[in-house]
């Protein structure tokens, strides 16, 4: 496993939620040193221009509660260009993957989410100008779902059942990354989103977050807490005690 004391972390400041990320690190992982930069071009290009060692790269707005056991060893990571997750949360799920073609036929298992990734600069011979199409020939290690508990188009478009959203929310109880920036930044939400996303986990990290975004997070957390939070926590304890 990777020792968090030696983990380098780069935050890409792409929105008004950077304090959400830095607060979570200062509270949960004070041993980790991090840098904040504004993207200059693509995320991959920005990362490679700002690091010189294996680094966790995250978009601003993600809440982190990292544990040593959740990271592969440095020796393993050095065999890959990047560790990434897929854009479609359930694109490898036997049943739910079929739902994507009804809401966005462009989502498939090669479409990646670059809001969080572990970059190994030693495997890159040149820095690309774009994120588009540069990873097709790269060796990639895939993160488990709880490493990037993110918002997903199936929930946004009401394209699956409430029970699927609920059990995804249960998984969120053990997540080390909460990645709900898209839902925070839009003006509406539906029941599936409040079932599937653990907005209440964001509340301890609101210091310095701009008022508009802070009020939105508090509103979403209230919706989640009323509808599902207690049940979600009880089911998670049932499976893990």
Secondary structure, DSSP 8 states (H G I E B T S, - for coil): ---GGG-EEEEE--STTHHHHHHHHHHH-TT-EEEEE---SSHHHHHHHH-SS-EEEEETT-EE---GGGS--HHHHTTSSEEEEESSTTTT-TTGGGGHHHH-TT--TT-EEEEEEEE-GGG-SS--S-STTSSTTS-EEE--GGGGEE--HHHHTT-S-HHHHHHHHHHHTT-SEEE-HHHHHSS---HHHHHH--GGGGGGG-TT--HHHHHHHHHHHHHHIIIIIHHHHHHHHHHH-
